[in-house]
């Protein structure tokens, strides 16, 4: 099907034009579109950290989801469960944020070091009021990050902690000398310092992190950041420095970004943004994670697409104060937040994860790819058993969710160079909601391979995307597709492969390469 592609490739520069013509057809019939890609316009490298994760002491995220303890019958390595570690390692988690979230501003790192049987039991007042054994602390987190091969992003306690407490934690983590906290770390079994790649100084200071004004939050950031020293001499250059992240806006609080940028100092390396699909615009979370109808499908995809407006508007404010784009925007909490599925433990934020969530994830990736001049990191909330998790566990059982598969499908985009595509997408309408039925992202890998990610948001109609290429000779498209029979299809502990990627192949014909996209699907292909 790629035989209509014309070769215009010269050296490393490739050009392909994307033209899209949409023709709506009767329900169920394929809607035809035309797409051309301009590979010569490849722009920014997509930072792998866009595919970051977040692990909070919340519900069964840490305890059971990651930590089972050394004596558990669940196979583990130093208390960290092997099945979860393997799945996350396979996924290639680039960075993981810990210990919160709201929990971080209630956490005292000193409770989580030393012999486990001597650690104090505290109460997780923010999430369910349950006992926190502190068995998963600093050593366990850095071991976990090491086992999955992720960079480390810690969140310091600004809301109820002190600059001294934070500074002592950093000394414990990073000092190489004989200082008291470096010695204490060695006594607790860790000779070498760890690498702290990122430190969040405050989390949601507008809410659970202290209920502050943006002015007070900005001042407090500057105070804490002054004492956020990295003691490791190897982490002092601009390339290796520990990146300091200022607590940023909630959803569309543009004044927060304005004040934060206006009052920032040299220590602000990145500013965060939090937006949860559904809960971000409708608090408290009331929509179900499964068992929804088409209206529930359409509204969630609509609200997921809202991320683009938020990124654009917050970035525009940042551009005003930082035209050189020195300060990054980290969307370090995103994902769907529904009414919990576990009414007995509402504070645990457990929810199922359906095909709809996979599309939400794919739409977020496509958005982030477009704005990597500013957006350098994003962290899904959260990794296991909480909100839009990539993994669910039930004691010894573990399943991968549709969102896991979406992350997996998009792996080739990490470190690839984004290629802007322009097209007129056909429309998908349900009730009073009209959305683009097609969402595409393209990128060029380091080896020159062109990757396309195509999302068909329409749950009823297939799409036929005719690629008229003008820059390279592509004879076929190979990759994988994620779809299912039902809009709320999900994996269960009885059947973990209801929603799983399947191979996808298309071949070029005389009239070009036609990519047939199933309704409600995510397809990622390599053009050959
Ligand atoms: O991810 C759950 C919570 O959402 C986090 O703890 C908090 O930062 C946000 O409000």
Boltz pocket constraint, residues with backbone or C-beta under 6 A from the ligand:
constraints:
  - pocket:
      binder: B
      contacts: [[A, 56], [A, 100], [A, 101], [A, 102], [A, 103], [A, 203], [A, 204], [A, 208], [A, 333], [A, 381], [A, 382], [A, 387]]
      max_distance: 6.0
